[in-house]
């Protein structure tokens, strides 16, 4: 039972890191255009000069 005193705070800390990473990704617009990527991989057009 003493291990729970270590595991519970560690799991809460790791969950907080994951939540902070999610909010960081939302704030920096990482999920701005999910539909564009989905349609872009299905097209047969070749892009000789992709955007950097």
N, CA, C, O and CB atoms as a CASP TS submission, in Angstrom:
PFRMAT TS
TARGET T0000
AUTHOR 0000-0000-0000
METHOD Language model
MODEL 1
PARENT N/A
ATOM      1  N   UNK     1       0.816  -1.203   0.000  1.00  0.00           N
ATOM      2  CA  UNK     1       0.000   0.000   0.000  1.00  0.00           C
ATOM      3  C   UNK     1       0.858   1.263   0.000  1.00  0.00           C
ATOM      4  O   UNK     1       0.392   2.327  -0.410  1.00  0.00           O
ATOM      5  CB  UNK     1      -0.927   0.000   1.202  1.00  0.00           C
ATOM      6  N   UNK     2       2.102   1.156   0.454  1.00  0.00           N
ATOM      7  CA  UNK     2       2.939   2.354   0.468  1.00  0.00           C
ATOM      8  C   UNK     2       3.314   2.787  -0.945  1.00  0.00           C
ATOM      9  O   UNK     2       3.615   3.958  -1.176  1.00  0.00           O
ATOM     10  CB  UNK     2       4.203   2.107   1.291  1.00  0.00           C
ATOM     11  N   UNK     3       3.296   1.856  -1.884  1.00  0.00           N
ATOM     12  CA  UNK     3       3.649   2.193  -3.260  1.00  0.00           C
ATOM     13  C   UNK     3       2.613   3.129  -3.871  1.00  0.00           C
ATOM     14  O   UNK     3       2.927   3.896  -4.781  1.00  0.00           O
ATOM     15  CB  UNK     3       3.780   0.921  -4.107  1.00  0.00           C
ATOM     16  N   UNK     4       1.380   3.068  -3.372  1.00  0.00           N
ATOM     17  CA  UNK     4       0.349   3.975  -3.885  1.00  0.00           C
ATOM     18  C   UNK     4       0.671   5.424  -3.567  1.00  0.00           C
ATOM     19  O   UNK     4       0.281   6.326  -4.308  1.00  0.00           O
ATOM     20  CB  UNK     4      -1.012   3.612  -3.306  1.00  0.00           C
ATOM     21  N   UNK     5       1.380   5.651  -2.473  1.00  0.00           N
ATOM     22  CA  UNK     5       1.772   7.018  -2.118  1.00  0.00           C
ATOM     23  C   UNK     5       2.761   7.579  -3.134  1.00  0.00           C
ATOM     24  O   UNK     5       2.910   8.796  -3.243  1.00  0.00           O
ATOM     25  CB  UNK     5       2.384   7.055  -0.707  1.00  0.00           C
ATOM     26  N   UNK     6       3.429   6.719  -3.869  1.00  0.00           N
ATOM     27  CA  UNK     6       4.351   7.163  -4.921  1.00  0.00           C
ATOM     28  C   UNK     6       3.662   7.160  -6.276  1.00  0.00           C
ATOM     29  O   UNK     6       3.821   8.101  -7.053  1.00  0.00           O
ATOM     30  CB  UNK     6       5.600   6.266  -4.963  1.00  0.00           C
ATOM     31  N   UNK     7       2.905   6.123  -6.564  1.00  0.00           N
ATOM     32  CA  UNK     7       2.323   5.968  -7.892  1.00  0.00           C
ATOM     33  C   UNK     7       1.236   6.990  -8.201  1.00  0.00           C
ATOM     34  O   UNK     7       1.146   7.461  -9.335  1.00  0.00           O
ATOM     35  CB  UNK     7       1.761   4.591  -8.035  1.00  0.00           C
ATOM     36  N   UNK     8       0.422   7.338  -7.237  1.00  0.00           N
ATOM     37  CA  UNK     8      -0.656   8.299  -7.492  1.00  0.00           C
ATOM     38  C   UNK     8      -0.106   9.679  -7.839  1.00  0.00           C
ATOM     39  O   UNK     8      -0.545  10.243  -8.841  1.00  0.00           O
ATOM     40  CB  UNK     8      -1.576   8.398  -6.274  1.00  0.00           C
ATOM     41  N   UNK     9       0.829  10.265  -7.078  1.00  0.00           N
ATOM     42  CA  UNK     9       1.377  11.565  -7.501  1.00  0.00           C
ATOM     43  C   UNK     9       2.140  11.498  -8.828  1.00  0.00           C
ATOM     44  O   UNK     9       2.087  12.442  -9.615  1.00  0.00           O
ATOM     45  CB  UNK     9       2.298  12.104  -6.424  1.00  0.00           C
ATOM     46  N   UNK    10       2.840  10.404  -9.081  1.00  0.00           N
ATOM     47  CA  UNK    10       3.562  10.272 -10.351  1.00  0.00           C
ATOM     48  C   UNK    10       2.574  10.230 -11.515  1.00  0.00           C
ATOM     49  O   UNK    10       2.795  10.877 -12.539  1.00  0.00           O
ATOM     50  CB  UNK    10       4.447   8.998 -10.350  1.00  0.00           C
ATOM     51  N   UNK    11       1.497   9.482 -11.366  1.00  0.00           N
ATOM     52  CA  UNK    11       0.513   9.409 -12.450  1.00  0.00           C
ATOM     53  C   UNK    11      -0.193  10.752 -12.650  1.00  0.00           C
ATOM     54  O   UNK    11      -0.478  11.126 -13.787  1.00  0.00           O
ATOM     55  CB  UNK    11      -0.522   8.311 -12.158  1.00  0.00           C
ATOM     56  N   UNK    12      -0.475  11.471 -11.588  1.00  0.00           N
ATOM     57  CA  UNK    12      -1.076  12.804 -11.729  1.00  0.00           C
ATOM     58  C   UNK    12      -0.104  13.776 -12.398  1.00  0.00           C
ATOM     59  O   UNK    12      -0.514  14.609 -13.206  1.00  0.00           O
ATOM     60  CB  UNK    12      -1.503  13.350 -10.352  1.00  0.00           C
ATOM     61  N   UNK    13       1.167  13.670 -12.065  1.00  0.00           N
ATOM     62  CA  UNK    13       2.180  14.522 -12.679  1.00  0.00           C
ATOM     63  C   UNK    13       2.297  14.237 -14.179  1.00  0.00           C
ATOM     64  O   UNK    13       2.340  15.169 -14.982  1.00  0.00           O
ATOM     65  CB  UNK    13       3.540  14.316 -11.990  1.00  0.00           C
ATOM     66  N   UNK    14       2.349  12.965 -14.563  1.00  0.00           N
ATOM     67  CA  UNK    14       2.439  12.608 -15.973  1.00  0.00           C
ATOM     68  C   UNK    14       1.175  12.999 -16.742  1.00  0.00           C
ATOM     69  O   UNK    14       1.252  13.429 -17.892  1.00  0.00           O
ATOM     70  CB  UNK    14       2.693  11.116 -16.117  1.00  0.00           C
ATOM     71  N   UNK    15       0.032  12.850 -16.113  1.00  0.00           N
ATOM     72  CA  UNK    15      -1.211  13.295 -16.739  1.00  0.00           C
ATOM     73  C   UNK    15      -1.232  14.804 -16.945  1.00  0.00           C
ATOM     74  O   UNK    15      -1.728  15.290 -17.962  1.00  0.00           O
ATOM     75  CB  UNK    15      -2.403  12.874 -15.896  1.00  0.00           C
ATOM     76  N   UNK    16      -0.694  15.541 -15.985  1.00  0.00           N
ATOM     77  CA  UNK    16      -0.601  16.995 -16.123  1.00  0.00           C
ATOM     78  C   UNK    16       0.328  17.403 -17.247  1.00  0.00           C
ATOM     79  O   UNK    16       0.061  18.370 -17.960  1.00  0.00           O
ATOM     80  CB  UNK    16      -0.129  17.614 -14.829  1.00  0.00           C
ATOM     81  N   UNK    17       1.428  16.660 -17.410  1.00  0.00           N
ATOM     82  CA  UNK    17       2.339  16.945 -18.518  1.00  0.00           C
ATOM     83  C   UNK    17       1.636  16.697 -19.855  1.00  0.00           C
ATOM     84  O   UNK    17       1.781  17.488 -20.788  1.00  0.00           O
ATOM     85  CB  UNK    17       3.620  16.077 -18.410  1.00  0.00           C
ATOM     86  N   UNK    18       0.886  15.619 -19.951  1.00  0.00           N
ATOM     87  CA  UNK    18       0.134  15.328 -21.175  1.00  0.00           C
ATOM     88  C   UNK    18      -0.910  16.379 -21.464  1.00  0.00           C
ATOM     89  O   UNK    18      -1.096  16.774 -22.615  1.00  0.00           O
ATOM     90  CB  UNK    18      -0.528  13.976 -21.076  1.00  0.00           C
ATOM     91  N   UNK    19      -1.592  16.836 -20.436  1.00  0.00           N
ATOM     92  CA  UNK    19      -2.602  17.880 -20.609  1.00  0.00           C
ATOM     93  C   UNK    19      -1.965  19.197 -21.030  1.00  0.00           C
ATOM     94  O   UNK    19      -2.503  19.907 -21.880  1.00  0.00           O
ATOM     95  CB  UNK    19      -3.396  18.073 -19.318  1.00  0.00           C
ATOM     96  N   UNK    20      -0.820  19.525 -20.436  1.00  0.00           N
ATOM     97  CA  UNK    20      -0.107  20.750 -20.820  1.00  0.00           C
ATOM     98  C   UNK    20       0.371  20.657 -22.265  1.00  0.00           C
ATOM     99  O   UNK    20       0.320  21.652 -22.988  1.00  0.00           O
ATOM    100  CB  UNK    20       1.092  21.003 -19.878  1.00  0.00           C
ATOM    101  N   UNK    21       0.834  19.485 -22.703  1.00  0.00           N
ATOM    102  CA  UNK    21       1.266  19.315 -24.094  1.00  0.00           C
ATOM    103  C   UNK    21       0.091  19.468 -25.053  1.00  0.00           C
ATOM    104  O   UNK    21       0.240  20.035 -26.136  1.00  0.00           O
ATOM    105  CB  UNK    21       1.928  17.941 -24.288  1.00  0.00           C
ATOM    106  N   UNK    22      -1.070  18.969 -24.662  1.00  0.00           N
ATOM    107  CA  UNK    22      -2.263  19.124 -25.495  1.00  0.00           C
ATOM    108  C   UNK    22      -2.654  20.588 -25.632  1.00  0.00           C
ATOM    109  O   UNK    22      -2.941  21.053 -26.734  1.00  0.00           O
ATOM    110  CB  UNK    22      -3.428  18.326 -24.914  1.00  0.00           C
ATOM    111  N   UNK    23      -2.666  21.319 -24.517  1.00  0.00           N
ATOM    112  CA  UNK    23      -3.024  22.740 -24.587  1.00  0.00           C
ATOM    113  C   UNK    23      -1.982  23.539 -25.367  1.00  0.00           C
ATOM    114  O   UNK    23      -2.331  24.492 -26.064  1.00  0.00           O
ATOM    115  CB  UNK    23      -3.177  23.320 -23.175  1.00  0.00           C
ATOM    116  N   UNK    24      -0.698  23.158 -25.256  1.00  0.00           N
ATOM    117  CA  UNK    24       0.341  23.818 -26.043  1.00  0.00           C
ATOM    118  C   UNK    24       0.098  23.597 -27.541  1.00  0.00           C
ATOM    119  O   UNK    24       0.243  24.521 -28.341  1.00  0.00           O
ATOM    120  CB  UNK    24       1.739  23.295 -25.640  1.00  0.00           C
ATOM    121  N   UNK    25      -0.271  22.371 -27.911  1.00  0.00           N
ATOM    122  CA  UNK    25      -0.528  22.067 -29.316  1.00  0.00           C
ATOM    123  C   UNK    25      -1.743  22.834 -29.825  1.00  0.00           C
ATOM    124  O   UNK    25      -1.762  23.275 -30.974  1.00  0.00           O
ATOM    125  CB  UNK    25      -0.735  20.561 -29.508  1.00  0.00           C
ATOM    126  N   UNK    26      -2.743  22.994 -28.989  1.00  0.00           N
ATOM    127  CA  UNK    26      -3.920  23.766 -29.404  1.00  0.00           C
ATOM    128  C   UNK    26      -3.578  25.247 -29.553  1.00  0.00           C
ATOM    129  O   UNK    26      -4.052  25.901 -30.482  1.00  0.00           O
ATOM    130  CB  UNK    26      -5.065  23.589 -28.391  1.00  0.00           C
ATOM    131  N   UNK    27      -2.767  25.773 -28.656  1.00  0.00           N
ATOM    132  CA  UNK    27      -2.417  27.191 -28.692  1.00  0.00           C
ATOM    133  C   UNK    27      -1.526  27.524 -29.881  1.00  0.00           C
ATOM    134  O   UNK    27      -1.620  28.623 -30.428  1.00  0.00           O
ATOM    135  CB  UNK    27      -1.725  27.592 -27.400  1.00  0.00           C
ATOM    136  N   UNK    28      -0.666  26.602 -30.291  1.00  0.00           N
ATOM    137  CA  UNK    28       0.234  26.853 -31.418  1.00  0.00           C
ATOM    138  C   UNK    28      -0.360  26.381 -32.739  1.00  0.00           C
ATOM    139  O   UNK    28       0.351  26.279 -33.739  1.00  0.00           O
ATOM    140  CB  UNK    28       1.571  26.167 -31.182  1.00  0.00           C
ATOM    141  N   UNK    29      -1.645  26.095 -32.750  1.00  0.00           N
ATOM    142  CA  UNK    29      -2.409  25.748 -33.953  1.00  0.00           C
ATOM    143  C   UNK    29      -1.869  24.523 -34.680  1.00  0.00           C
ATOM    144  O   UNK    29      -1.750  24.536 -35.905  1.00  0.00           O
ATOM    145  CB  UNK    29      -2.423  26.914 -34.898  1.00  0.00           C
ATOM    146  N   UNK    30      -1.545  23.478 -33.951  1.00  0.00           N
ATOM    147  CA  UNK    30      -1.071  22.243 -34.554  1.00  0.00           C
ATOM    148  C   UNK    30      -2.197  21.486 -35.252  1.00  0.00           C
ATOM    149  O   UNK    30      -1.943  20.688 -36.154  1.00  0.00           O
ATOM    150  CB  UNK    30      -0.430  21.361 -33.499  1.00  0.00           C
ATOM    151  N   UNK    31      -3.440  21.735 -34.838  1.00  0.00           N
ATOM    152  CA  UNK    31      -4.588  21.026 -35.394  1.00  0.00           C
ATOM    153  C   UNK    31      -5.442  21.975 -36.234  1.00  0.00           C
ATOM    154  O   UNK    31      -6.669  21.890 -36.206  1.00  0.00           O
ATOM    155  CB  UNK    31      -5.433  20.395 -34.267  1.00  0.00           C
ATOM    156  N   UNK    32      -4.809  22.870 -36.973  1.00  0.00           N
ATOM    157  CA  UNK    32      -5.534  23.919 -37.673  1.00  0.00           C
ATOM    158  C   UNK    32      -6.338  23.397 -38.862  1.00  0.00           C
ATOM    159  O   UNK    32      -7.475  23.825 -39.062  1.00  0.00           O
ATOM    160  CB  UNK    32      -4.572  24.970 -38.140  1.00  0.00           C
ATOM    161  N   UNK    33      -5.775  22.482 -39.656  1.00  0.00           N
ATOM    162  CA  UNK    33      -6.436  22.030 -40.874  1.00  0.00           C
ATOM    163  C   UNK    33      -6.354  20.513 -41.012  1.00  0.00           C
ATOM    164  O   UNK    33      -5.624  20.017 -41.870  1.00  0.00           O
ATOM    165  CB  UNK    33      -5.814  22.705 -42.098  1.00  0.00           C
ATOM    166  N   UNK    34      -7.081  19.769 -40.190  1.00  0.00           N
ATOM    167  CA  UNK    34      -6.997  18.312 -40.310  1.00  0.00           C
ATOM    168  C   UNK    34      -7.653  17.784 -41.584  1.00  0.00           C
ATOM    169  O   UNK    34      -7.246  16.741 -42.094  1.00  0.00           O
ATOM    170  CB  UNK    34      -7.640  17.661 -39.105  1.00  0.00           C
ATOM    171  N   UNK    35      -8.654  18.480 -42.103  1.00  0.00           N
ATOM    172  CA  UNK    35      -9.320  18.025 -43.319  1.00  0.00           C
ATOM    173  C   UNK    35      -8.424  18.189 -44.536  1.00  0.00           C
ATOM    174  O   UNK    35      -8.464  17.362 -45.446  1.00  0.00           O
ATOM    175  CB  UNK    35     -10.621  18.784 -43.526  1.00  0.00           C
ATOM    176  N   UNK    36      -7.621  19.238 -44.565  1.00  0.00           N
ATOM    177  CA  UNK    36      -6.740  19.469 -45.708  1.00  0.00           C
ATOM    178  C   UNK    36      -5.733  18.347 -45.875  1.00  0.00           C
ATOM    179  O   UNK    36      -5.475  17.914 -46.998  1.00  0.00           O
ATOM    180  CB  UNK    36      -6.015  20.792 -45.556  1.00  0.00           C
ATOM    181  N   UNK    37      -5.161  17.870 -44.783  1.00  0.00           N
ATOM    182  CA  UNK    37      -4.209  16.767 -44.856  1.00  0.00           C
ATOM    183  C   UNK    37      -4.892  15.492 -45.329  1.00  0.00           C
ATOM    184  O   UNK    37      -4.310  14.723 -46.095  1.00  0.00           O
ATOM    185  CB  UNK    37      -3.549  16.540 -43.496  1.00  0.00           C
ATOM    186  N   UNK    38      -6.107  15.265 -44.883  1.00  0.00           N
ATOM    187  CA  UNK    38      -6.817  14.051 -45.268  1.00  0.00           C
ATOM    188  C   UNK    38      -7.120  14.056 -46.765  1.00  0.00           C
ATOM    189  O   UNK    38      -7.016  13.017 -47.417  1.00  0.00           O
ATOM    190  CB  UNK    38      -8.115  13.910 -44.462  1.00  0.00           C
ATOM    191  N   UNK    39      -7.489  15.192 -47.308  1.00  0.00           N
ATOM    192  CA  UNK    39      -7.786  15.259 -48.739  1.00  0.00           C
ATOM    193  C   UNK    39      -6.522  15.283 -49.580  1.00  0.00           C
ATOM    194  O   UNK    39      -6.519  14.775 -50.702  1.00  0.00           O
ATOM    195  CB  UNK    39      -8.626  16.483 -49.043  1.00  0.00           C
ATOM    196  N   UNK    40      -5.460  15.858 -49.064  1.00  0.00           N
ATOM    197  CA  UNK    40      -4.219  15.992 -49.821  1.00  0.00           C
ATOM    198  C   UNK    40      -3.579  14.632 -50.108  1.00  0.00           C
ATOM    199  O   UNK    40      -2.973  14.460 -51.165  1.00  0.00           O
ATOM    200  CB  UNK    40      -3.238  16.879 -49.062  1.00  0.00           C
ATOM    201  N   UNK    41      -3.695  13.668 -49.201  1.00  0.00           N
ATOM    202  CA  UNK    41      -3.063  12.374 -49.453  1.00  0.00           C
ATOM    203  C   UNK    41      -3.877  11.530 -50.431  1.00  0.00           C
ATOM    204  O   UNK    41      -3.367  10.537 -50.951  1.00  0.00           O
ATOM    205  CB  UNK    41      -2.878  11.617 -48.143  1.00  0.00           C
ATOM    206  N   UNK    42      -5.115  11.900 -50.687  1.00  0.00           N
ATOM    207  CA  UNK    42      -5.956  11.123 -51.589  1.00  0.00           C
ATOM    208  C   UNK    42      -5.954  11.647 -53.018  1.00  0.00           C
ATOM    209  O   UNK    42      -6.478  10.979 -53.909  1.00  0.00           O
ATOM    210  CB  UNK    42      -7.357  11.100 -51.072  1.00  0.00           C
ATOM    211  N   UNK    43      -5.383  12.819 -53.262  1.00  0.00           N
ATOM    212  CA  UNK    43      -5.399  13.373 -54.614  1.00  0.00           C
ATOM    213  C   UNK    43      -4.326  12.715 -55.464  1.00  0.00           C
ATOM    214  O   UNK    43      -3.327  12.205 -54.956  1.00  0.00           O
ATOM    215  CB  UNK    43      -5.197  14.896 -54.583  1.00  0.00           C
ATOM    216  N   UNK    44      -4.554  12.740 -56.761  1.00  0.00           N
ATOM    217  CA  UNK    44      -3.584  12.159 -57.684  1.00  0.00           C
ATOM    218  C   UNK    44      -2.671  13.223 -58.274  1.00  0.00           C
ATOM    219  O   UNK    44      -1.823  12.915 -59.112  1.00  0.00           O
ATOM    220  CB  UNK    44      -4.298  11.413 -58.799  1.00  0.00           C
ATOM    221  N   UNK    45      -2.833  14.463 -57.850  1.00  0.00           N
ATOM    222  CA  UNK    45      -1.984  15.539 -58.338  1.00  0.00           C
ATOM    223  C   UNK    45      -0.612  15.447 -57.696  1.00  0.00           C
ATOM    224  O   UNK    45      -0.501  15.192 -56.497  1.00  0.00           O
ATOM    225  CB  UNK    45      -2.620  16.907 -58.057  1.00  0.00           C
ATOM    226  N   UNK    46       0.428  15.652 -58.484  1.00  0.00           N
ATOM    227  CA  UNK    46       1.797  15.658 -57.982  1.00  0.00           C
ATOM    228  C   UNK    46       2.191  17.083 -57.702  1.00  0.00           C
ATOM    229  O   UNK    46       1.969  17.971 -58.525  1.00  0.00           O
ATOM    230  CB  UNK    46       2.777  14.999 -58.984  1.00  0.00           C
ATOM    231  N   UNK    47       2.767  17.304 -56.559  1.00  0.00           N
ATOM    232  CA  UNK    47       3.254  18.633 -56.182  1.00  0.00           C
ATOM    233  C   UNK    47       4.770  18.629 -56.312  1.00  0.00           C
ATOM    234  O   UNK    47       5.478  18.130 -55.437  1.00  0.00           O
ATOM    235  CB  UNK    47       2.811  19.021 -54.723  1.00  0.00           C
ATOM    236  N   UNK    48       5.264  19.195 -57.421  1.00  0.00           N
ATOM    237  CA  UNK    48       6.713  19.199 -57.653  1.00  0.00           C
ATOM    238  C   UNK    48       7.465  20.118 -56.712  1.00  0.00           C
ATOM    239  O   UNK    48       8.643  19.901 -56.428  1.00  0.00           O
ATOM    240  CB  UNK    48       7.003  19.601 -59.067  1.00  0.00           C
ATOM    241  N   UNK    49       6.794  21.126 -56.237  1.00  0.00           N
ATOM    242  CA  UNK    49       7.429  22.088 -55.333  1.00  0.00           C
ATOM    243  C   UNK    49       6.578  22.246 -54.066  1.00  0.00           C
ATOM    244  O   UNK    49       5.796  23.190 -53.958  1.00  0.00           O
ATOM    245  CB  UNK    49       7.624  23.467 -56.040  1.00  0.00           C
ATOM    246  N   UNK    50       6.729  21.342 -53.130  1.00  0.00           N
ATOM    247  CA  UNK    50       5.927  21.431 -51.892  1.00  0.00           C
ATOM    248  C   UNK    50       6.356  22.641 -51.064  1.00  0.00           C
ATOM    249  O   UNK    50       7.492  23.109 -51.148  1.00  0.00           O
ATOM    250  CB  UNK    50       6.068  20.131 -51.049  1.00  0.00           C
ATOM    251  N   UNK    51       5.428  23.122 -50.278  1.00  0.00           N
ATOM    252  CA  UNK    51       5.706  24.261 -49.399  1.00  0.00           C
ATOM    253  C   UNK    51       6.702  23.840 -48.320  1.00  0.00           C
ATOM    254  O   UNK    51       6.618  22.729 -47.795  1.00  0.00           O
ATOM    255  CB  UNK    51       4.393  24.801 -48.754  1.00  0.00           C
ATOM    256  N   UNK    52       7.640  24.719 -47.991  1.00  0.00           N
ATOM    257  CA  UNK    52       8.618  24.354 -46.953  1.00  0.00           C
ATOM    258  C   UNK    52       8.017  24.313 -45.572  1.00  0.00           C
ATOM    259  O   UNK    52       8.718  24.022 -44.602  1.00  0.00           O
ATOM    260  CB  UNK    52       9.768  25.321 -46.960  1.00  0.00           C
TER
END
